Amino acid sequence: MRLTTKGRYAVTAMLDLALHGDKGPISLAGISKRQEISLSYLEQLFAKLRQHQLVSSVRGPGGGYKLSRGADEIYVAQIIDAVNESIDATSCGGSGACQHGEVCLTHYLWADLSAQIHEFLSGISLASLVARRDVRAVSERQDLREKDDTTQIVKEGLDMIRASTLA
């Protein structure tokens, strides 16, 4: 099955947004830091997610992104479809040119599997993922790590200020 990082990252970023959305608009920089996804890559993904009306942007200080509707109304398959990702278990990319330009013996099996996977992901909402205890535990660990990083940066900044005033 082919599901590239584009689809995986889009789902990860949308789940992060759903987990932190109660804090107001979420910056892509925050998602980038927590999920270790390139900011420029997130910008490209969120442009597509916004075009498909899965997210909306808020401009100005404290701006960022928020889900365009409830997390219970956004499904994993919609996110993957929005970033032009296909879920394809065939070896031919769904073209039917599997074996010397012809359909192979198992083409329809793998095409049916692709459809089943898409159907499965169409039944999983962001809200159902947010409700999972294991997902929340990972998110809490990420938040603690982010808080520790911020505390360390502040300490280093204060140390630099103290050193410059003593010099």
Backbone bond lengths (Angstrom), bond angles and torsions (degrees), N, CA, C in turn:
res aa  C-N    CA-C-N  psi(-1)  N-CA   C-N-CA  omega(-1)  CA-C   N-CA-C  phi
1 M - - - 1.450 - - 1.514 109.52 -
2 R 1.297 116.10 136.25 1.448 121.01 178.38 1.524 110.22 -105.23
3 L 1.312 116.55 111.77 1.455 122.48 169.07 1.514 103.91 -135.18
4 T 1.315 115.98 104.88 1.459 119.96 -172.92 1.530 111.04 -77.40
5 T 1.311 114.54 177.43 1.459 119.99 -179.86 1.526 111.07 -61.24
6 K 1.320 118.35 -26.85 1.467 120.49 179.76 1.528 110.38 -56.95
7 G 1.323 116.31 -50.60 1.466 120.39 179.43 1.514 112.08 -67.13
8 R 1.320 116.30 -43.34 1.471 120.19 179.80 1.525 111.21 -61.96
9 Y 1.333 116.56 -46.29 1.463 120.37 -179.73 1.522 111.64 -65.34
10 A 1.323 117.54 -38.50 1.466 120.57 179.40 1.527 110.10 -62.45
11 V 1.322 117.25 -45.19 1.460 120.85 179.35 1.530 110.09 -65.54
12 T 1.320 117.26 -42.93 1.472 121.41 178.80 1.524 110.69 -60.11
13 A 1.330 117.21 -46.25 1.467 121.05 -178.70 1.525 111.26 -65.68
14 M 1.324 116.96 -39.87 1.468 119.91 178.97 1.527 110.86 -67.97
15 L 1.317 117.29 -36.11 1.460 120.19 177.20 1.527 110.10 -67.40
16 D 1.326 117.58 -40.43 1.460 121.62 175.76 1.528 109.49 -59.10
17 L 1.322 116.22 -44.09 1.463 121.43 179.20 1.532 110.49 -61.51
18 A 1.313 117.00 -42.89 1.467 121.16 178.81 1.529 111.12 -64.92
19 L 1.320 117.05 -38.54 1.466 121.45 -179.14 1.527 112.42 -69.32
20 H 1.336 116.80 -33.14 1.464 120.61 -174.91 1.526 113.56 -107.95
21 G 1.320 117.27 1.41 1.459 121.90 -174.91 1.514 115.12 -62.68
22 D 1.317 118.08 -21.17 1.462 120.52 179.30 1.531 111.69 -70.27
23 K 1.326 116.61 -10.08 1.464 121.59 179.84 1.525 111.73 -93.79
24 G 1.327 117.36 7.65 1.461 121.58 -177.80 1.514 109.58 97.67
25 P 1.338 116.43 -168.51 1.470 119.45 -179.81 1.531 110.88 -58.03
26 I 1.329 115.83 140.57 1.459 122.09 -176.21 1.525 108.55 -109.28
27 S 1.320 115.69 131.23 1.467 119.75 -179.75 1.531 110.32 -76.57
28 L 1.316 114.86 148.34 1.466 118.87 175.06 1.520 110.51 -65.34
29 A 1.328 116.53 -29.26 1.471 119.87 177.80 1.529 110.29 -62.84
30 G 1.325 116.97 -39.04 1.462 120.69 178.01 1.519 111.52 -65.51
31 I 1.334 115.96 -44.21 1.468 120.09 177.61 1.523 109.37 -63.17
32 S 1.325 115.87 -43.92 1.466 121.19 -179.60 1.523 110.95 -57.19
33 K 1.308 116.24 -44.06 1.466 120.66 -178.06 1.524 110.90 -69.00
34 R 1.325 116.57 -48.08 1.472 119.73 -177.20 1.524 112.22 -65.69
35 Q 1.333 116.91 -40.16 1.461 120.59 -173.31 1.526 113.50 -99.65
36 E 1.337 116.52 -2.92 1.464 121.78 179.57 1.530 111.65 55.78
37 I 1.335 114.06 48.85 1.460 122.48 176.27 1.521 106.61 -117.31
38 S 1.311 116.83 135.15 1.455 122.16 -179.54 1.529 110.85 -53.47
39 L 1.330 115.87 134.63 1.457 121.31 179.77 1.532 111.15 -60.71
40 S 1.324 117.08 -42.66 1.470 119.29 -179.46 1.524 111.09 -65.09
41 Y 1.326 117.05 -34.97 1.464 120.58 177.38 1.525 109.95 -67.42
42 L 1.329 117.25 -42.19 1.465 121.20 177.17 1.524 111.06 -61.23
43 E 1.325 117.13 -39.36 1.463 120.47 178.74 1.527 110.75 -59.72
44 Q 1.321 117.05 -41.86 1.466 121.24 177.87 1.530 110.63 -64.76
45 L 1.317 116.87 -45.51 1.464 120.75 -179.75 1.524 111.09 -63.13
46 F 1.329 117.12 -43.78 1.456 120.17 -176.57 1.524 112.05 -70.85
47 A 1.316 118.16 -25.26 1.463 119.73 173.19 1.526 109.39 -62.51
48 K 1.321 116.77 -42.87 1.472 121.00 178.59 1.525 111.14 -70.37
49 L 1.314 117.19 -40.73 1.463 120.40 179.21 1.531 110.80 -63.86
50 R 1.325 116.21 -36.06 1.468 120.16 177.72 1.529 110.74 -69.80
51 Q 1.344 117.22 -40.48 1.462 120.89 177.56 1.527 111.25 -59.56
52 H 1.317 116.52 -34.57 1.467 121.36 179.80 1.528 112.17 -90.38
53 Q 1.322 115.98 10.75 1.462 123.78 174.80 1.531 113.65 57.72
54 L 1.324 115.04 36.99 1.460 119.97 174.46 1.524 111.16 -93.52
55 V 1.341 116.26 -25.61 1.462 122.31 176.38 1.519 109.04 -133.02
56 S 1.320 114.92 159.90 1.456 120.27 171.41 1.519 107.49 -130.22
57 S 1.324 115.20 152.65 1.462 118.91 -177.75 1.523 109.87 -105.55
58 V 1.332 114.09 150.16 1.457 122.16 177.24 1.518 106.28 -121.61
59 R 1.312 116.59 121.38 1.466 121.15 -177.68 1.526 111.23 -88.25
60 G 1.329 114.57 163.94 1.452 120.76 174.16 1.511 113.56 92.78
61 P 1.356 115.42 -177.64 1.467 119.71 178.92 1.531 110.04 -58.72
62 G 1.305 115.43 135.08 1.455 119.95 -177.97 1.515 112.87 76.11
63 G 1.332 116.03 11.47 1.460 120.51 -179.05 1.508 112.16 -78.03
64 G 1.297 114.66 178.59 1.451 121.07 -179.95 1.515 108.86 159.22
65 Y 1.305 115.76 -143.98 1.460 121.28 -178.95 1.510 110.58 -123.47
66 K 1.320 114.19 152.90 1.460 121.10 173.07 1.520 107.85 -142.53
67 L 1.319 115.74 160.05 1.452 119.98 177.30 1.521 108.13 -64.72
68 S 1.332 116.73 142.12 1.456 119.93 -178.18 1.523 112.36 -78.45
69 R 1.311 116.26 -16.04 1.469 121.86 176.32 1.528 107.40 -151.18
70 G 1.295 116.85 -179.74 1.449 121.05 -176.97 1.521 112.71 -60.65
71 A 1.317 115.68 148.53 1.471 121.21 179.46 1.525 111.20 -61.97
72 D 1.327 117.07 -21.44 1.467 120.70 177.95 1.529 112.25 -79.45
73 E 1.327 116.60 -6.15 1.466 121.80 -179.40 1.533 112.58 -110.46
74 I 1.321 117.01 3.08 1.466 121.33 179.40 1.513 108.14 -117.12
75 Y 1.331 115.40 124.73 1.461 121.78 -174.81 1.525 111.10 -111.60
76 V 1.318 115.69 150.09 1.463 122.49 -176.90 1.524 111.16 -53.98
77 A 1.325 118.46 -42.77 1.466 121.11 -179.57 1.525 111.47 -61.93
78 Q 1.337 117.85 -35.56 1.470 120.89 178.04 1.524 110.78 -63.92
79 I 1.305 116.03 -39.18 1.471 120.76 -179.87 1.524 109.63 -65.90
80 I 1.312 116.36 -47.26 1.468 120.70 -179.91 1.514 110.50 -62.64
81 D 1.326 117.42 -43.39 1.463 121.08 178.41 1.533 111.21 -62.57
82 A 1.343 117.09 -38.03 1.466 121.53 -176.96 1.523 112.66 -62.78
83 V 1.315 117.21 -32.30 1.472 119.68 -178.67 1.535 111.17 -95.46
84 N 1.324 115.04 20.08 1.472 121.99 176.83 1.518 113.02 59.49
85 E 1.296 115.11 36.35 1.461 120.91 177.85 1.520 107.38 -98.46
86 S 1.302 116.47 139.98 1.461 118.57 176.22 1.519 109.01 -112.73
87 I 1.304 114.29 148.94 1.450 120.37 175.50 1.517 104.80 -103.52
88 D 1.317 116.08 105.58 1.458 119.88 -170.30 1.520 110.23 -137.57
89 A 1.319 115.62 116.13 1.459 120.82 179.66 1.531 112.05 -94.13
90 T 1.335 117.44 -2.62 1.470 119.61 -179.71 1.519 109.96 -77.30
91 S 1.307 116.50 158.34 1.465 119.92 178.35 1.528 111.84 -85.68
92 C 1.336 116.49 -9.17 1.468 120.75 -175.32 1.517 112.47 -105.66
93 G 1.331 117.30 6.16 1.456 119.82 -177.35 1.517 112.26 71.43
94 G 1.321 116.62 21.69 1.458 121.33 178.31 1.511 114.72 84.19
95 S 1.324 117.42 0.68 1.471 120.51 -174.87 1.527 113.16 -77.10
96 G 1.316 117.28 -22.68 1.455 120.56 -177.01 1.515 113.17 86.52
97 A 1.312 117.00 3.99 1.467 121.32 178.75 1.528 108.55 -100.50
98 C 1.310 115.98 55.79 1.463 122.38 -172.19 1.530 113.04 -75.41
99 Q 1.299 116.19 -41.19 1.456 120.59 -170.94 1.527 108.80 -131.68
100 H 1.315 115.61 102.08 1.468 121.65 -179.68 1.528 111.35 55.93
101 G 1.344 116.25 40.13 1.461 121.12 179.05 1.517 114.65 80.97
102 E 1.287 117.69 3.07 1.471 122.83 -178.78 1.529 109.65 -116.28
103 V 1.318 115.67 162.65 1.456 121.61 175.64 1.529 108.97 -69.28
104 C 1.340 115.88 134.05 1.466 119.99 178.39 1.523 110.04 -85.86
105 L 1.303 116.19 171.02 1.467 121.76 -177.91 1.525 113.46 -58.73
106 T 1.322 117.01 -35.04 1.468 119.83 -174.25 1.530 113.55 -103.18
107 H 1.308 117.58 7.42 1.468 120.79 -177.63 1.530 111.77 -52.18
108 Y 1.315 117.17 -50.16 1.467 120.40 -175.30 1.524 111.87 -68.93
109 L 1.320 117.46 -30.26 1.459 120.84 174.38 1.527 109.98 -61.20
110 W 1.354 115.87 -50.56 1.461 120.14 -177.95 1.526 111.45 -69.90
111 A 1.307 117.76 -33.49 1.469 120.78 175.90 1.534 109.89 -64.74
112 D 1.332 116.80 -41.59 1.466 120.68 177.07 1.528 111.05 -64.66
113 L 1.328 117.07 -39.25 1.461 120.46 177.14 1.534 109.92 -61.53
114 S 1.314 116.82 -43.29 1.473 120.92 178.23 1.519 110.20 -57.77
115 A 1.316 116.52 -44.75 1.465 121.07 179.68 1.533 110.60 -63.79
116 Q 1.324 117.19 -39.01 1.468 121.18 178.81 1.531 111.33 -65.89
117 I 1.314 116.61 -40.14 1.464 120.33 178.42 1.524 109.74 -64.07
118 H 1.332 116.49 -44.34 1.471 120.47 178.79 1.527 109.98 -61.03
119 E 1.316 116.21 -43.65 1.471 121.01 178.41 1.530 110.37 -61.56
120 F 1.317 117.48 -43.26 1.467 122.28 178.08 1.527 110.71 -58.99
121 L 1.338 116.68 -47.82 1.462 120.99 -178.74 1.524 111.75 -70.09
122 S 1.321 117.22 -22.09 1.470 121.58 176.25 1.525 111.46 -71.48
123 G 1.305 117.08 -15.02 1.453 121.45 179.84 1.518 114.00 -100.09
124 I 1.333 117.01 2.99 1.463 120.25 -178.26 1.524 109.01 -110.34
125 S 1.317 116.04 111.53 1.471 120.57 179.50 1.521 110.31 -89.24
126 L 1.327 115.35 161.51 1.462 119.26 174.19 1.534 109.92 -61.30
127 A 1.334 116.29 -36.83 1.471 119.63 -179.95 1.527 111.01 -61.46
128 S 1.329 116.75 -38.99 1.469 118.60 179.88 1.524 111.04 -67.76
129 L 1.319 117.46 -31.95 1.465 120.47 176.46 1.529 110.84 -72.85
130 V 1.338 116.40 -41.53 1.468 120.83 178.20 1.525 110.57 -60.42
131 A 1.318 116.64 -34.03 1.466 121.24 -177.85 1.527 113.27 -73.59
132 R 1.314 116.83 -14.90 1.469 119.41 -178.09 1.525 110.79 -72.04
133 R 1.319 116.14 132.33 1.462 122.18 -179.11 1.528 110.90 -61.55
134 D 1.339 117.80 -40.51 1.465 120.26 -178.03 1.527 111.42 -66.70
135 V 1.319 117.69 -37.65 1.466 121.13 178.05 1.527 110.03 -65.68
136 R 1.324 116.51 -43.86 1.465 120.09 -179.95 1.534 111.09 -64.70
137 A 1.318 117.86 -36.20 1.469 121.15 179.14 1.531 110.27 -64.21
138 V 1.317 117.15 -43.01 1.471 120.56 178.23 1.526 109.50 -63.80
139 S 1.314 117.22 -43.85 1.459 121.46 -179.84 1.526 111.39 -61.44
140 E 1.316 117.11 -42.01 1.467 120.73 178.47 1.525 111.17 -63.58
141 R 1.332 116.99 -39.89 1.480 120.22 176.39 1.523 110.42 -62.23
142 Q 1.328 116.98 -42.69 1.465 120.61 179.74 1.528 110.27 -63.27
143 D 1.334 116.54 -42.30 1.461 120.43 179.88 1.523 111.27 -63.28
144 L 1.335 117.10 -40.67 1.460 120.51 177.69 1.523 111.29 -64.39
145 R 1.338 116.46 -42.53 1.457 120.57 177.97 1.531 110.63 -61.24
146 E 1.338 116.17 -42.38 1.464 120.71 179.61 1.527 110.40 -63.70
147 K 1.336 117.02 -41.13 1.462 121.94 178.99 1.527 110.26 -64.45
148 D 1.347 117.23 -42.95 1.461 121.70 178.26 1.528 110.89 -62.41
149 D 1.327 117.23 -41.02 1.463 121.46 178.18 1.519 110.80 -61.97
150 T 1.333 117.11 -42.90 1.461 121.79 -179.93 1.524 110.06 -64.97
151 T 1.327 117.16 -42.79 1.468 121.40 178.45 1.525 110.24 -60.97
152 Q 1.322 117.27 -42.42 1.462 121.42 179.88 1.530 110.78 -63.89
153 I 1.316 117.74 -41.10 1.470 121.50 179.38 1.526 110.22 -63.51
154 V 1.327 117.05 -42.40 1.466 121.30 178.70 1.528 109.78 -62.80
155 K 1.335 117.33 -44.22 1.471 120.74 178.73 1.522 111.01 -60.04
156 E 1.324 116.76 -44.96 1.459 120.30 -179.83 1.521 110.89 -64.07
157 G 1.324 116.21 -37.93 1.470 120.19 177.88 1.512 111.42 -64.37
158 L 1.324 116.68 -43.61 1.465 120.56 178.05 1.526 111.17 -64.18
159 D 1.331 117.01 -39.46 1.462 120.84 177.17 1.528 110.80 -61.41
160 M 1.322 116.63 -40.52 1.475 120.69 179.37 1.522 110.64 -66.17
161 I 1.316 117.21 -39.63 1.471 121.57 179.13 1.521 109.79 -65.60
162 R 1.324 115.86 -44.40 1.474 119.60 179.03 1.535 110.55 -62.24
163 A 1.311 116.35 -43.80 1.472 120.59 -179.74 1.524 111.14 -63.04
164 S 1.330 117.86 -38.62 1.468 120.14 -177.99 1.524 110.87 -73.70
165 T 1.326 119.18 -30.04 1.469 120.69 179.14 1.525 111.04 -78.04
166 L 1.319 117.87 -24.52 1.450 121.76 177.73 1.524 111.57 -80.70
167 A 1.319 117.07 -21.59 1.468 120.86 -175.65 1.496 112.34 -77.97
